[in-house]
Amino acid sequence: MSIKIIKNGPDFTLFSRVEIPSPRDVVFDFFSNPKNLELMTPSFLNFKIIDMPTLPLCENSLITYKLKIRGIPLNWKTLISKWEPPNLFEDIQLKGPYKKWVHQHRFFESGNNTIMEDSLTYRVFGGSIINKLFVEKDVLNIFTHRAEFLTDHFAL
């Protein structure tokens, strides 16, 4: 597992790479069900899906969540902007706590395993100071938790 965040003008970009002990089709199918987000998301976010499309997901699907960031309740609406099974999908925030959120998930075969690479570009209200004081640590914790969950879940 590797995770890093770099500054890119007013944006921050997270790069994550994790090897998952399962074939790509199986891993992509798992990500195709938004309810699995609740399993992968750390409990401190109190993450709940409040509206989602009928399955399977596709391009232009909308998903609405509620969560708490540092105790503050928020609603978040996501659009699936790209959907290319079993290779990639991309979600963008339409409504939520970020000025910008574009999250691309890529899936690669590696023998019987899957390499999942994430690229998340986000922009926060308050810029670099708020990112360093609050956001960066939370984003790193969320992606670390998710990588550990996926490795453990698919190892069973």
DSSP file (Angstrom, degrees, kcal/mol; ACC not computed):
  #  RESIDUE AA STRUCTURE BP1 BP2  ACC     N-H-->O    O-->H-N    N-H-->O    O-->H-N    TCO  KAPPA ALPHA  PHI   PSI    X-CA   Y-CA   Z-CA
    1    1 A M              0   0    0      0, 0.0     2,-0.4     0, 0.0    17,-0.2   0.000 360.0 360.0 360.0 135.6    0.0    0.0    0.0
    2    2 A S  E     +A   17   0A   0     15,-2.2    15,-2.5     2,-0.0     2,-0.4  -0.996 360.0 174.8-139.4 138.0    1.2    3.5   -0.8
    3    3 A I  E     +A   16   0A   0     -2,-0.4     2,-0.3    13,-0.2    13,-0.2  -0.995   7.0 159.7-142.3 131.9   -0.6    6.8   -0.2
    4    4 A K  E     -A   15   0A   0     11,-2.3    11,-3.0    -2,-0.4     2,-0.4  -0.990  23.9-147.7-149.6 156.0    0.7   10.3   -0.7
    5    5 A I  E     -A   14   0A   0     -2,-0.3     2,-0.3     9,-0.2     9,-0.2  -0.989  15.4-173.6-125.0 133.2   -0.8   13.8   -1.2
    6    6 A I  E     -A   13   0A   0      7,-2.5     7,-3.0    -2,-0.4     2,-0.3  -0.933  25.7-118.0-124.0 152.0    0.9   16.5   -3.3
    7    7 A K  E     -A   12   0A   0     -2,-0.3     2,-0.3     5,-0.2     5,-0.2  -0.700  27.0-178.4 -86.8 138.6   -0.1   20.2   -3.8
    8    8 A N  E >   -A   11   0A   0      3,-3.2     3,-1.8    -2,-0.3    -2,-0.0  -0.742  59.9 -65.4-139.3  85.6   -1.0   21.2   -7.3
    9    9 A G  T 3  S-     0   0    0     -2,-0.3    -1,-0.2     1,-0.3     0, 0.0  -0.531 117.9 -15.9  65.1-130.5   -1.8   24.9   -7.5
   10   10 A P  T 3  S+     0   0    0      0, 0.0   114,-0.4     0, 0.0    -1,-0.3   0.556 130.6  77.9 -79.7  -5.7   -5.0   25.5   -5.4
   11   11 A D  E <   -A    8   0A   0     -3,-1.8    -3,-3.2   112,-0.1     2,-0.4  -0.542  66.9-145.3-101.3 165.2   -5.7   21.7   -5.5
   12   12 A F  E     -AB   7 122A   0    110,-2.8   110,-2.9    -5,-0.2     2,-0.5  -0.985  13.2-156.2-125.2 139.9   -4.3   18.7   -3.6
   13   13 A T  E     -AB   6 121A   0     -7,-3.0    -7,-2.5    -2,-0.4     2,-0.4  -0.973   0.7-158.3-124.2 123.6   -4.0   15.4   -5.3
   14   14 A L  E     -AB   5 120A   0    106,-3.0   106,-2.4    -2,-0.5     2,-0.5  -0.817   4.8-164.4 -95.8 135.2   -3.9   12.1   -3.4
   15   15 A F  E     +AB   4 119A   0    -11,-3.0   -11,-2.3    -2,-0.4     2,-0.4  -0.989  12.1 177.2-118.4 129.0   -2.4    9.0   -5.1
   16   16 A S  E     -AB   3 118A   0    102,-2.0   102,-2.5    -2,-0.5     2,-0.4  -0.984   9.4-177.1-133.3 142.5   -3.1    5.7   -3.6
   17   17 A R  E     +AB   2 117A   0    -15,-2.5   -15,-2.2    -2,-0.4     2,-0.4  -0.982   8.8 168.5-141.3 127.4   -2.1    2.2   -4.7
   18   18 A V  E     - B   0 116A   0     98,-2.1    98,-2.8    -2,-0.4     2,-0.6  -1.000  28.7-136.2-140.6 139.9   -3.1   -1.1   -3.0
   19   19 A E  E     - B   0 115A   0     -2,-0.4    96,-0.2    96,-0.2    -2,-0.0  -0.859  22.2-160.4 -95.6 125.9   -2.9   -4.7   -4.0
   20   20 A I  E     - B   0 114A   0     94,-3.5     2,-2.6    -2,-0.6    94,-2.5  -0.914  20.3-129.0-111.6 128.2   -6.1   -6.6   -3.4
   21   21 A P  S    S+     0   0    0      0, 0.0    92,-0.2     0, 0.0    94,-0.0  -0.334  79.9  75.4 -78.8  64.5   -6.0  -10.4   -3.1
   22   22 A S  S    S-     0   0    0     -2,-2.6    -2,-0.2    92,-0.1   132,-0.0  -0.967  89.2 -83.2-163.9 153.9   -8.8  -11.0   -5.6
   23   23 A P     >  -     0   0    0      0, 0.0     4,-2.2     0, 0.0     3,-0.4  -0.251  41.9-113.6 -63.6 152.8   -9.4  -11.0   -9.4
   24   24 A R  H  > S+     0   0    0     89,-0.4     4,-3.1     1,-0.2     5,-0.3   0.871 113.7  54.6 -56.7 -43.7  -10.2   -7.6  -11.0
   25   25 A D  H  > S+     0   0    0      1,-0.2     4,-2.2     2,-0.2    -1,-0.2   0.895 110.0  47.6 -60.1 -39.5  -13.8   -8.5  -12.0
   26   26 A V  H  > S+     0   0    0     -3,-0.4     4,-1.8     2,-0.2    -1,-0.2   0.918 113.9  46.6 -67.2 -44.1  -14.6   -9.5   -8.4
   27   27 A V  H  X S+     0   0    0     -4,-2.2     4,-1.9     2,-0.2    -2,-0.2   0.926 112.8  48.9 -65.5 -44.8  -13.1   -6.3   -7.0
   28   28 A F  H  X S+     0   0    0     -4,-3.1     4,-1.2     1,-0.2    -1,-0.2   0.906 108.7  53.8 -63.1 -40.3  -14.8   -4.1   -9.5
   29   29 A D  H  < S+     0   0    0     -4,-2.2     4,-0.4    -5,-0.3     3,-0.3   0.892 105.9  53.8 -59.2 -39.5  -18.2   -5.8   -8.8
   30   30 A F  H >< S+     0   0    0     -4,-1.8     3,-1.1     1,-0.2     6,-0.3   0.918 109.9  46.7 -60.2 -43.8  -17.7   -5.0   -5.1
   31   31 A F  H 3< S+     0   0    0     -4,-1.9    -1,-0.2     1,-0.2    -2,-0.2   0.675  98.1  73.0 -72.5 -16.7  -17.2   -1.3   -6.0
   32   32 A S  T 3< S+     0   0    0     -4,-1.2    25,-0.7    -3,-0.3    -1,-0.2   0.609  86.3  70.8 -74.0 -11.2  -20.2   -1.4   -8.2
   33   33 A N  S X  S-     0   0    0     -3,-1.1     3,-2.1    -4,-0.4     4,-0.3  -0.911  70.2-157.9-108.0 108.4  -22.5   -1.6   -5.2
   34   34 A P  T >> S+     0   0    0      0, 0.0     3,-2.0     0, 0.0     4,-0.5   0.763  87.2  73.4 -57.3 -25.6  -22.5    1.8   -3.3
   35   35 A K  H >> S+     0   0    0      1,-0.3     3,-1.0     2,-0.2     4,-0.6   0.801  85.4  66.7 -59.4 -26.2  -23.7    0.0   -0.1
   36   36 A N  H <> S+     0   0    0     -3,-2.1     4,-1.8    -6,-0.3    -1,-0.3   0.703  83.9  73.0 -69.2 -17.6  -20.1   -1.3    0.2
   37   37 A L  H <> S+     0   0    0     -3,-2.0     4,-1.5    -4,-0.3    -1,-0.2   0.879  91.4  57.2 -59.3 -36.7  -19.0    2.3    0.7
   38   38 A E  H << S+     0   0    0     -3,-1.0    -1,-0.2    -4,-0.5    -2,-0.2   0.856 107.2  48.0 -63.2 -34.0  -20.5    2.0    4.2
   39   39 A L  H  < S+     0   0    0     -4,-0.6    -1,-0.2    -3,-0.2    -2,-0.2   0.871 115.1  44.2 -71.8 -37.1  -18.3   -1.0    4.9
   40   40 A M  H  < S+     0   0    0     -4,-1.8    -2,-0.2     2,-0.1    -1,-0.2   0.633  94.7  90.7 -84.4 -15.6  -15.1    0.6    3.7
   41   41 A T  S  < S-     0   0    0     -4,-1.5     6,-0.1    -5,-0.2     5,-0.1  -0.662  85.9-105.9 -90.4 134.5  -15.6    4.0    5.3
   42   42 A P    >   -     0   0    0      0, 0.0     3,-1.7     0, 0.0     5,-0.4  -0.226  25.5-123.6 -57.6 144.6  -14.2    4.6    8.8
   43   43 A S  G >  S+     0   0    0      1,-0.3     3,-2.0     2,-0.2    -2,-0.0   0.759 103.5  74.7 -63.3 -25.8  -16.8    4.7   11.6
   44   44 A F  G 3  S+     0   0    0      1,-0.3    27,-0.3     2,-0.1    -1,-0.3   0.679  91.5  58.3 -64.3 -13.9  -15.8    8.1   12.8
   45   45 A L  G <  S-     0   0    0     -3,-1.7    23,-3.1    24,-0.1    -1,-0.3   0.581  94.1-143.3 -88.5 -10.3  -17.5    9.6    9.6
   46   46 A N    <   -     0   0    0     -3,-2.0     2,-0.3    -4,-0.2    -3,-0.1   0.910  31.1-168.9  46.9  47.6  -20.9    8.1   10.5
   47   47 A F        +     0   0    0     -5,-0.4     2,-0.4    20,-0.1    20,-0.2  -0.515  15.3 168.4 -76.8 127.2  -21.3    7.5    6.8
   48   48 A K  E     -C   66   0A   0     18,-2.7    18,-2.7    -2,-0.3     2,-0.4  -0.997  32.0-131.3-140.4 134.8  -24.8    6.5    5.5
   49   49 A I  E     +C   65   0A   0     -2,-0.4    16,-0.3    16,-0.2     3,-0.1  -0.722  23.9 176.8 -81.4 130.1  -26.2    6.3    2.0
   50   50 A I  E     +     0   0A   0     14,-2.8     2,-0.3    -2,-0.4    15,-0.2   0.618  68.0  13.5-109.5 -17.7  -29.6    8.1    1.9
   51   51 A D  E     +C   64   0A   0     13,-1.8    13,-3.1     2,-0.0    -1,-0.4  -0.920  65.4 160.0-158.0 133.1  -30.3    7.8   -1.9
   52   52 A M        -     0   0    0     -2,-0.3    11,-0.2    11,-0.2     3,-0.1  -0.980  37.2-102.1-148.5 159.3  -28.8    5.7   -4.6
   53   53 A P        -     0   0    0      0, 0.0     2,-0.1     0, 0.0     4,-0.1  -0.262  48.0 -87.6 -74.9 166.2  -29.8    4.4   -8.1
   54   54 A T  S    S-     0   0    0      1,-0.1     0, 0.0     2,-0.1     0, 0.0  -0.466  72.4 -64.9 -66.7 149.8  -31.0    0.9   -8.8
   55   55 A L  S    S+     0   0    0     -2,-0.1     2,-0.1    -3,-0.1    -1,-0.1  -0.496 104.5  55.8 -83.0 154.0  -28.0   -1.3   -9.5
   56   56 A P  S    S-     0   0    0      0, 0.0   -23,-0.1     0, 0.0    -2,-0.1   0.541  80.2-131.4 -81.6 159.8  -25.9   -1.7  -11.5
   57   57 A L        +     0   0    0    -25,-0.7     2,-0.3    -2,-0.1    -2,-0.1  -0.254  32.2 172.9 -63.7 160.4  -24.2    1.7  -11.4
   58   58 A C    >   -     0   0    0     26,-0.0     3,-1.9    22,-0.0    22,-0.2  -0.948  43.3 -56.4-157.0 174.3  -23.5    3.4  -14.6
   59   59 A E  T 3  S+     0   0    0     -2,-0.3    22,-0.2     1,-0.3     3,-0.1  -0.354 123.6  23.8 -58.4 139.0  -22.3    6.7  -15.9
   60   60 A N  T 3  S+     0   0    0     20,-3.7    -1,-0.3     1,-0.3    21,-0.1   0.473  85.2 147.6  77.7   7.1  -24.4    9.6  -14.6
   61   61 A S    <   -     0   0    0     -3,-1.9    19,-2.7    19,-0.3     2,-0.4  -0.471  37.4-145.2 -65.3 143.9  -25.6    7.6  -11.6
   62   62 A L  E     - D   0  79A   0     17,-0.2     2,-0.4    -2,-0.1    17,-0.2  -0.933  16.0-174.6-114.8 138.1  -26.2    9.9   -8.6
   63   63 A I  E     - D   0  78A   0     15,-2.3    15,-3.2    -2,-0.4     2,-0.4  -0.999   6.6-160.7-132.2 133.3  -25.6    8.8   -5.0
   64   64 A T  E     +CD  51  77A   0    -13,-3.1   -14,-2.8    -2,-0.4   -13,-1.8  -0.957  14.6 176.7-117.4 133.0  -26.4   10.9   -1.9
   65   65 A Y  E     -CD  49  76A   0     11,-3.0    11,-2.3    -2,-0.4     2,-0.4  -0.809  21.0-146.6-124.2 164.5  -24.8   10.3    1.5
   66   66 A K  E     +CD  48  75A   0    -18,-2.7   -18,-2.7    -2,-0.3     2,-0.3  -0.984  31.3 151.6-126.6 146.6  -24.9   11.9    4.9
   67   67 A L  E     - D   0  74A   0      7,-2.2     7,-3.0    -2,-0.4     2,-0.5  -0.941  38.9-116.1-157.5 174.2  -21.8   11.9    7.1
   68   68 A K  E     - D   0  73A   0    -23,-3.1     2,-0.6    -2,-0.3   -21,-0.1  -0.992  16.8-165.6-125.3 127.6  -20.1   13.8    9.9
   69   69 A I  E >  S- D   0  72A   0      3,-2.2     3,-1.8    -2,-0.5   -24,-0.1  -0.955  84.2 -19.4-112.0 115.2  -16.7   15.4    9.5
   70   70 A R  T 3  S-     0   0    0     -2,-0.6    -1,-0.2     1,-0.3   -25,-0.1   0.874 130.3 -52.2  52.9  39.8  -15.2   16.4   12.8
   71   71 A G  T 3  S+     0   0    0    -27,-0.3    -1,-0.3     1,-0.2   -26,-0.0   0.345 110.7 123.4  84.4  -5.7  -18.7   16.1   14.3
   72   72 A I  E <   -D   69   0A   0     -3,-1.8    -3,-2.2     1,-0.0    -1,-0.2  -0.797  61.0-130.7 -92.6 119.4  -20.4   18.4   11.7
   73   73 A P  E     +D   68   0A   0      0, 0.0     2,-0.3     0, 0.0    -5,-0.2  -0.480  34.4 175.2 -71.7 136.1  -23.3   16.7    9.9
   74   74 A L  E     -D   67   0A   0     -7,-3.0    -7,-2.2    -2,-0.2     2,-0.4  -0.974  28.0-138.5-139.4 150.9  -23.1   17.1    6.1
   75   75 A N  E     -D   66   0A   0     -2,-0.3     2,-0.4    -9,-0.2    -9,-0.2  -0.875  21.9-167.6-104.3 146.9  -24.9   15.9    3.0
   76   76 A W  E     -D   65   0A   0    -11,-2.3   -11,-3.0    -2,-0.4     2,-0.5  -0.999   7.5-163.9-138.2 129.6  -22.9   14.9    0.0
   77   77 A K  E     -DE  64  95A   0     18,-2.8    17,-3.4    -2,-0.4    18,-1.5  -0.974  11.1-167.2-118.7 129.0  -24.1   14.2   -3.5
   78   78 A T  E     -DE  63  93A   0    -15,-3.2   -15,-2.3    -2,-0.5     2,-0.5  -0.902   9.5-156.0-117.5 140.7  -21.9   12.3   -6.0
   79   79 A L  E     -DE  62  92A   0     13,-2.6    13,-2.4    -2,-0.4     2,-1.1  -0.962  19.4-134.2-110.8 130.4  -22.1   11.9   -9.7
   80   80 A I  E     + E   0  91A   0    -19,-2.7   -20,-3.7    -2,-0.5   -19,-0.3  -0.764  30.8 176.4 -80.2 104.7  -20.5    8.9  -11.4
   81   81 A S  E     +     0   0A   0      9,-1.7     2,-0.3    -2,-1.1    -1,-0.2   0.710  63.9  26.9 -90.1 -22.3  -18.9   10.8  -14.3
   82   82 A K  E     + E   0  90A   0      8,-1.4     8,-2.1    -3,-0.1     2,-0.3  -0.998  59.9 178.4-139.2 140.9  -17.1    7.9  -15.9
   83   83 A W  E     + E   0  89A   0     -2,-0.3   -24,-0.2     6,-0.2     6,-0.2  -0.847  14.0 154.6-146.3 103.7  -17.9    4.2  -15.8
   84   84 A E  E >>  - E   0  88A   0      4,-2.9     3,-2.2    -2,-0.3     4,-1.8  -0.621  42.8-123.6-132.5  72.4  -15.7    1.7  -17.7
   85   85 A P  T 34 S+     0   0    0      0, 0.0   -60,-0.1     0, 0.0    -2,-0.1  -0.285  82.8   3.8 -61.3 144.2  -16.0   -1.7  -16.1
   86   86 A P  T 34 S+     0   0    0      0, 0.0   -58,-0.1     0, 0.0     3,-0.1  -0.833 129.8  53.3 -96.9  26.4  -13.8   -3.4  -15.1
   87   87 A N  T <4 S-     0   0    0     -3,-2.2    20,-2.9     1,-0.3     2,-0.3   0.885 108.8 -22.7 -92.0 -42.5  -11.1   -0.8  -15.7
   88   88 A L  E  <  -EF  84 106A   0     -4,-1.8    -4,-2.9    18,-0.2     2,-0.3  -0.997  40.5-168.8-163.0 159.8  -12.1    2.4  -14.0
   89   89 A F  E     -EF  83 105A   0     16,-1.8    16,-3.1    -2,-0.3     2,-0.4  -0.966  12.8-153.1-150.6 159.0  -14.8    4.7  -12.7
   90   90 A E  E     -EF  82 104A   0     -8,-2.1    -9,-1.7    -2,-0.3    -8,-1.4  -0.994   5.0-166.4-134.8 136.6  -14.8    8.3  -11.6
   91   91 A D  E     -EF  80 103A   0     12,-2.6    12,-3.0    -2,-0.4     2,-0.4  -0.956   3.5-166.0-121.9 145.1  -16.9   10.1   -9.1
   92   92 A I  E     -EF  79 102A   0    -13,-2.4   -13,-2.6    -2,-0.4     2,-0.5  -0.968  25.1-116.3-127.2 145.5  -17.3   13.9   -8.6
   93   93 A Q  E     +E   78   0A   0      8,-1.9     8,-0.3    -2,-0.4   -15,-0.2  -0.674  28.6 175.0 -79.9 125.8  -18.8   15.8   -5.8
   94   94 A L  E    S+     0   0A   0    -17,-3.4     2,-0.3    -2,-0.5   -16,-0.2   0.752  78.0  10.9 -94.0 -34.4  -21.9   17.8   -6.8
   95   95 A K  E    S+E   77   0A   0    -18,-1.5   -18,-2.8     0, 0.0    -1,-0.4  -0.989  94.0  83.7-144.8 133.4  -22.7   19.0   -3.3
   96   96 A G  S    S-     0   0    0     -2,-0.3   -20,-0.1   -20,-0.2     5,-0.0  -0.992  83.4 -49.2 163.4-164.9  -20.6   18.6   -0.2
   97   97 A P  S    S+     0   0    0      0, 0.0    28,-0.5     0, 0.0     2,-0.3   0.537 102.0  77.3 -80.4  -7.1  -17.7   19.9    2.0
   98   98 A Y        -     0   0    0      1,-0.1    26,-0.2    26,-0.1    -2,-0.2  -0.755  69.1-141.5-107.0 150.0  -15.1   20.4   -0.8
   99   99 A K  S    S+     0   0    0     24,-2.2     2,-0.3    -2,-0.3    25,-0.2   0.825  97.3   8.6 -68.7 -31.6  -14.8   23.1   -3.4
  100  100 A K  E     + G   0 123A   0     23,-1.4    23,-1.9    -3,-0.0    -1,-0.3  -0.991  63.4 173.0-150.5 141.1  -13.7   20.4   -5.8
  101  101 A W  E     + G   0 122A   0     -2,-0.3    -8,-1.9    -8,-0.3     2,-0.4  -0.833   5.9 165.0-153.0 110.7  -13.6   16.6   -5.6
  102  102 A V  E     -FG  92 121A   0     19,-2.5    19,-2.8    -2,-0.3     2,-0.6  -0.970  12.7-176.8-129.6 114.3  -12.7   14.4   -8.5
  103  103 A H  E     -FG  91 120A   0    -12,-3.0   -12,-2.6    -2,-0.4     2,-0.5  -0.940   4.6-171.2-122.8 112.8  -11.9   10.8   -7.6
  104  104 A Q  E     -FG  90 119A   0     15,-3.1    15,-2.3    -2,-0.6     2,-0.5  -0.894   4.4-162.9-107.2 132.4  -10.8    8.3  -10.2
  105  105 A H  E     -FG  89 118A   0    -16,-3.1   -16,-1.8    -2,-0.5     2,-0.4  -0.952   8.1-171.1-112.2 126.5  -10.5    4.6   -9.4
  106  106 A R  E     -FG  88 117A   0     11,-2.9    11,-2.4    -2,-0.5     2,-0.4  -0.951   5.6-158.6-121.1 142.7   -8.4    2.4  -11.7
  107  107 A F  E     - G   0 116A   0    -20,-2.9     2,-0.4    -2,-0.4     9,-0.2  -0.978  10.2-178.4-126.0 128.1   -8.2   -1.4  -11.6
  108  108 A F  E     - G   0 115A   0      7,-2.5     7,-2.9    -2,-0.4     2,-0.2  -0.962  27.5-118.4-126.9 141.5   -5.4   -3.5  -13.1
  109  109 A E  E     + G   0 114A   0     -2,-0.4     5,-0.2     5,-0.2     2,-0.2  -0.564  28.0 176.6 -75.2 141.6   -4.9   -7.3  -13.2
  110  110 A S  E >   - G   0 113A   0      3,-2.3     3,-2.1     1,-0.3     2,-0.3  -0.680  64.1 -67.9-143.9  84.6   -1.8   -8.6  -11.4
  111  111 A G  T 3  S-     0   0    0      1,-0.3    -1,-0.3    -2,-0.2     0, 0.0  -0.548 115.2 -19.8  64.5-126.1   -1.9  -12.4  -11.7
  112  112 A N  T 3  S+     0   0    0     -2,-0.3    -1,-0.3    -3,-0.1     2,-0.2   0.379 131.2  77.9 -90.2   3.1   -4.8  -13.5   -9.5
  113  113 A N  E <  S- G   0 110A   0     -3,-2.1    -3,-2.3   -92,-0.2     2,-0.4  -0.501  73.4-128.8-106.0 174.9   -4.7  -10.1   -7.6
  114  114 A T  E     -BG  20 109A   0    -94,-2.5   -94,-3.5    -5,-0.2     2,-0.6  -0.992   6.0-150.1-126.2 133.1   -5.9   -6.6   -8.5
  115  115 A I  E     -BG  19 108A   0     -7,-2.9    -7,-2.5    -2,-0.4     2,-0.5  -0.917  17.5-164.3 -97.0 121.7   -3.9   -3.4   -8.2
  116  116 A M  E     -BG  18 107A   0    -98,-2.8   -98,-2.1    -2,-0.6     2,-0.5  -0.939   4.7-171.1-109.2 125.0   -6.3   -0.5   -7.4
  117  117 A E  E     -BG  17 106A   0    -11,-2.4   -11,-2.9    -2,-0.5     2,-0.4  -0.959   2.8-163.6-116.5 131.7   -4.9    3.0   -8.0
  118  118 A D  E     -BG  16 105A   0   -102,-2.5  -102,-2.0    -2,-0.5     2,-0.4  -0.903   9.0-171.4-112.3 141.5   -6.8    6.0   -6.9
  119  119 A S  E     -BG  15 104A   0    -15,-2.3   -15,-3.1    -2,-0.4     2,-0.5  -0.970  11.4-179.6-128.2 116.1   -6.3    9.6   -8.0
  120  120 A L  E     -BG  14 103A   0   -106,-2.4  -106,-3.0    -2,-0.4     2,-0.6  -0.964   7.9-170.6-120.4 116.4   -8.2   12.1   -5.9
  121  121 A T  E     +BG  13 102A   0    -19,-2.8   -19,-2.5    -2,-0.5     2,-0.3  -0.934  19.2 166.9-106.1 123.8   -8.0   15.8   -6.7
  122  122 A Y  E     -BG  12 101A   0   -110,-2.9  -110,-2.8    -2,-0.6     2,-0.4  -0.939  25.1-157.8-136.0 157.5   -9.7   18.0   -4.2
  123  123 A R  E     - G   0 100A   0    -23,-1.9   -24,-2.2    -2,-0.3   -23,-1.4  -0.999  16.7-153.5-134.0 135.4   -9.8   21.7   -3.2
  124  124 A V    >   -     0   0    0   -114,-0.4     3,-1.6    -2,-0.4     2,-0.3  -0.787  24.4-107.2-112.1 152.3  -10.8   22.9    0.3
  125  125 A F  T 3  S+     0   0    0    -28,-0.5    -1,-0.0    -2,-0.3    -2,-0.0  -0.615 111.5  30.4 -68.0 130.6  -12.3   26.1    1.6
  126  126 A G  T >> S-     0   0    0     -2,-0.3     4,-1.0     4,-0.1     3,-0.7   0.375 103.0-135.2  95.8  -4.7   -9.5   27.9    3.4
  127  127 A G  H <>  -     0   0    0     -3,-1.6     4,-2.4     1,-0.2     5,-0.2  -0.130  63.8  -8.0  63.1-146.8   -6.7   26.5    1.1
  128  128 A S  H 3> S+     0   0    0      1,-0.2     4,-2.7     2,-0.2    -1,-0.2   0.816 130.8  55.3 -60.4 -37.0   -3.4   25.1    2.3
  129  129 A I  H <> S+     0   0    0     -3,-0.7     4,-2.6     2,-0.2    -1,-0.2   0.958 112.4  41.3 -65.3 -50.2   -3.8   26.1    6.0
  130  130 A I  H  X>S+     0   0    0     -4,-1.0     4,-2.6     1,-0.2     5,-1.5   0.895 114.6  53.7 -64.5 -39.5   -7.1   24.3    6.4
  131  131 A N  I  <>S+     0   0    0     -4,-2.4     5,-3.0     3,-0.2     6,-0.4   0.948 113.1  42.2 -59.2 -47.9   -5.9   21.4    4.4
  132  132 A K  I  <5S+     0   0    0     -4,-2.7     5,-0.2     1,-0.2    -2,-0.2   0.897 118.8  44.2 -68.2 -40.2   -2.8   21.0    6.7
  133  133 A L  I  <5S-     0   0    0     -4,-2.6    -1,-0.2    -5,-0.2    -2,-0.2   0.860 137.7  -8.5 -73.5 -35.5   -4.6   21.6    9.9
  134  134 A F  I  X5S+     0   0    0     -4,-2.6     4,-1.3    -5,-0.2    -3,-0.2   0.730 122.9  50.7-129.9 -51.0   -7.6   19.4    9.3
  135  135 A V  I  ><S+     0   0    0     -5,-1.5     4,-2.9     1,-0.2     5,-0.3   0.923 100.2  55.8 -75.6 -48.1   -8.3   17.9    5.9
  136  136 A E  H  ><S+     0   0    0     -5,-3.0     4,-2.6     1,-0.2     5,-0.2   0.898 108.8  48.2 -55.7 -46.0   -5.1   16.1    4.9
  137  137 A K  H  > S+     0   0    0     -6,-0.4     4,-2.4    -5,-0.2    -1,-0.2   0.923 113.6  47.7 -61.6 -44.2   -4.9   14.0    8.0
  138  138 A D  H  X S+     0   0    0     -4,-1.3     4,-2.6     2,-0.2    -2,-0.2   0.927 112.0  49.1 -63.2 -44.8   -8.5   12.9    7.7
  139  139 A V  H  X S+     0   0    0     -4,-2.9     4,-2.4     1,-0.2     5,-0.2   0.919 112.2  48.5 -62.5 -43.6   -8.2   12.1    4.0
  140  140 A L  H  X S+     0   0    0     -4,-2.6     4,-2.3    -5,-0.3    -1,-0.2   0.911 112.1  49.5 -62.2 -41.9   -5.0   10.0    4.6
  141  141 A N  H  X S+     0   0    0     -4,-2.4     4,-2.6    -5,-0.2    -2,-0.2   0.903 110.5  50.6 -63.4 -41.1   -6.8    8.2    7.5
  142  142 A I  H  X S+     0   0    0     -4,-2.6     4,-2.3     1,-0.2    -2,-0.2   0.932 114.1  43.0 -63.4 -46.6   -9.8    7.4    5.3
  143  143 A F  H  X S+     0   0    0     -4,-2.4     4,-2.2     2,-0.2    -1,-0.2   0.843 113.8  51.2 -72.7 -32.3   -7.7    6.0    2.4
  144  144 A T  H  X S+     0   0    0     -4,-2.3     4,-2.4    -5,-0.2     5,-0.2   0.934 111.4  48.4 -65.7 -45.6   -5.5    4.0    4.8
  145  145 A H  H  X S+     0   0    0     -4,-2.6     4,-2.7    -5,-0.2    -2,-0.2   0.925 112.1  49.4 -58.7 -45.6   -8.6    2.5    6.5
  146  146 A R  H  X S+     0   0    0     -4,-2.3     4,-2.7     2,-0.2     5,-0.2   0.917 110.4  49.4 -62.7 -44.3  -10.1    1.7    3.1
  147  147 A A  H  X S+     0   0    0     -4,-2.2     4,-2.2     1,-0.2    -1,-0.2   0.914 113.3  46.9 -62.0 -42.8   -6.9    0.0    1.8
  148  148 A E  H  X S+     0   0    0     -4,-2.4     4,-2.4     2,-0.2     5,-0.2   0.910 112.3  50.5 -65.6 -41.9   -6.6   -2.1    5.0
  149  149 A F  H  X S+     0   0    0     -4,-2.7     4,-3.6    -5,-0.2     5,-0.2   0.944 111.2  48.0 -59.7 -48.5  -10.3   -3.0    4.8
  150  150 A L  H  X S+     0   0    0     -4,-2.7     4,-2.2     1,-0.2    -2,-0.2   0.905 111.8  49.2 -62.2 -42.6  -10.0   -4.1    1.2
  151  151 A T  H  X S+     0   0    0     -4,-2.2     4,-0.8    -5,-0.2    -1,-0.2   0.933 117.9  40.4 -61.9 -45.7   -6.9   -6.2    1.9
  152  152 A D  H  X S+     0   0    0     -4,-2.4     4,-0.7    -5,-0.2     3,-0.5   0.927 114.2  52.4 -68.9 -45.5   -8.5   -7.9    4.9
  153  153 A H  H >< S+     0   0    0     -4,-3.6     3,-0.7     1,-0.2    -2,-0.2   0.908 114.5  40.7 -59.2 -45.6  -11.9   -8.3    3.3
  154  154 A F  H 3< S+     0   0    0     -4,-2.2    -1,-0.2    -5,-0.2    -2,-0.2   0.597 104.4  67.2 -84.1  -9.4  -10.7  -10.0    0.1
  155  155 A A  H 3<        0   0    0     -4,-0.8    -1,-0.2    -3,-0.5    -2,-0.2   0.665 360.0 360.0 -79.1 -16.0   -8.1  -12.2    2.0
  156  156 A L    <<        0   0    0     -3,-0.7    -1,-0.2    -4,-0.7    -2,-0.1   0.490 360.0 360.0 -68.1 360.0  -11.0  -14.1    3.7
